[in-house]
């Protein structure tokens, strides 16, 4: 009986605590209903880059609204507000690719209405397609799982991946001979490679670690971590002022060299929307050349807007029917400023190809 009485007292106490958490009488607790987001003169939720996107918000009782707002899920974007329910957004300010929009409308009775929608900013036309002209072919180590490639003063520097097999190496272009090699510990999967000054910077895939090497000796100078994007390292390039970093998504990150903080971020897009799985990167004359995973095209990217200016089609450059061992995807781009040509290869490929684009 004593325990039943104590249980009754405890139940009364808990119920009284629950009652105290109710909103005070006369104050409306916010509830959520839908705001309908409509795009003006937009077909299939796609708006051409360069246009202004006009957005209207619709609610059942618009006269009762006291506050309206519209935001992009990709950060702050300048908007023109024509009236309480109409917003204009310049697509150059938005940037290309997929966008999410979130709307809120506060009603006079304190009811909060919410809505969301998505839209793609796309190029008005498909990018042109380049072909290629083959200049020369060189041997390439069939055991190198190429993730990064740099040409400097007549020799190549290569980042080779896979756990337990990763390294950074110096390679003779003409013969493919490995002149110097520095392996990574087995827990690291090497990725993109870039030369800045007299140092090589090497990414790792999922280890959030960057290794820095002396160019002459390949001795490791230091290592540091990074924490942005999705946490993966794929491709890396140096513009002379900042690093450009890819994480396998459609985004490119511009990094300050002194501390690797993010200076800006752009979304890469074409006439269909986001261009994903950006891999090895090379910077040439104000443009980024990017491998794309499982694709034998190279995307030529405008650094300001992220728009794909052209697709460089290298399909079939390696005749895989004549290769006796397993080969993987195309990856690896290096520019030769002395001849104004490009060197391209792939993971476990037996050849390195010297090519120029044909526009």
Secondary structure, 3 states (H helix, E strand, C coil): CHHHHHHHHHHHHHHHHHHHCCCCCCCCCCCEEECEEEECCCECCEEECCCEEEEEEECCCHHHEEEEEEEECCECCCCEEEECCEEEEEHHHHCCEEEEEEEEEEECCCCEEEEEEEEEEECCCCCEEEEEEEEEEEECCCCCCEEEEEEECCEEEEEECCCCCCEEEEEECCCCCEEEEEECCCCCCEEEEEEECCEEEEEECCCCEEEEEECCCCCEEEEEECCCCCCCCCEEEECCCEEEEECCCCEEEEEECCCCCEEEEEECECCCCECCCEEEEEEECCEEEEEECCEEEEEEEECCCCEEEEEEECCCCCCHHHCCCCCCCEEEEEEECCCCEEEEEECCCCEEEEEEEEC
